[in-house]
Every structure is written in structure tokens, then in C-alpha cells.
């Protein structure tokens, strides 16, 4: 397997965690987002969206982090990243999508860069935007995790799932600015700490990647 990604990309971070949890070996190829390498023709030939990650296996090219992780779940089912019961699976997918579909798309690098140029917002305004949408998303996630009785050491019970795989990179993103206040989110903070005790999560962290700057 070959993973095309960027050390700071939270979507690539998710796939690294999943690969590590599955115990799969993979090669990494860095696509430097700040240098716009994702828009070069050779990479667009692999991923026409010009996004990371892309996973290549046996000549097949897979894109979009959640689709890649579902593929890994189907082709390498142990250890499972989704519960057995359909309702539980839906809960885990819902928590994952709360991050991947509601928070991340409006807080990723290309959006933040567009807010600065060409829209002309200064760094403080961009930081305010970034923190606001994470806070709004975390408010709902925190309530679910704290109140519905399904959380344990992790987002769903005592084994990491797709929900944790999506949550952890978003917490890293929230840590980007020291102005973000984690005090209203004790359950998220606790689960994040439990995840980071696992080698699969720790080895996937951005600063431990070959292209880290």
C-alpha cells in the first residue's frame, strides 16, 4: 500500500490511524499542500479532486478518507473499526460524520487560505472562524458522548472505532490555536487522552511523519 498524504492533513491522519490499528504496512508519499503539489498534473492523474489522502493498492486508487477506511474495514476486518449491531454502527458513523462532514470541510487548509486571500481577512479573523466552527461541532459531539451511555474508554465502548479515528485529528486541529478552550469538552478530552495512549494513534500524529516540518 502507498498512502499519498501530508503530515498536517487531518484526513490523511485518519487513514494513518486506521492503517496502524489494522497492523498494515504502507509506504508514504508526501504531497505538500502549502506548495500546491496537490494541483500538479501528475498528482491530479491519481486524484482528480486534488485532495489528500489517496491510497494506492495493487494498481487501484482510492480517495476520500472515510471511503478508504471503509475499504480497509471490508478487506481487513480485524480488528473491527465498526460495532456489530446496526444501531451501534450508525452511531459510530454519525459521530465520524459530525467531524468529517460538518466541521472539517469548512475549517480545512484551502478554506482558511481563501479566507485570507483573496477575501482579505487577517490572521485573527481566520483564527476566530476556525475556533468557532470546531466549538459548534464539539458542543453536539460532547453531549452525545457524555449523555447517551454508549461511550466508554473511547467514543463507543472500550475499543477504538471510526469515531475515534475522526475525533483525534480534529482535536489536534483545535490545539492549533492556544485560544481554543477545551474546558467545556471534558468527555472529548478524556477520550482523546485514552486514544493517544495507543501506539496506533501516537505513531500517526503529524510530528512523527517523514514529511513533518
Beta strands, then each sheet from edge to edge (+ up, - down):
strand 1: 2-5
strand 2: 27-30
strand 3: 54-57
strand 4: 60-63
sheet 1: 2+ 1+ 3- 4+
end
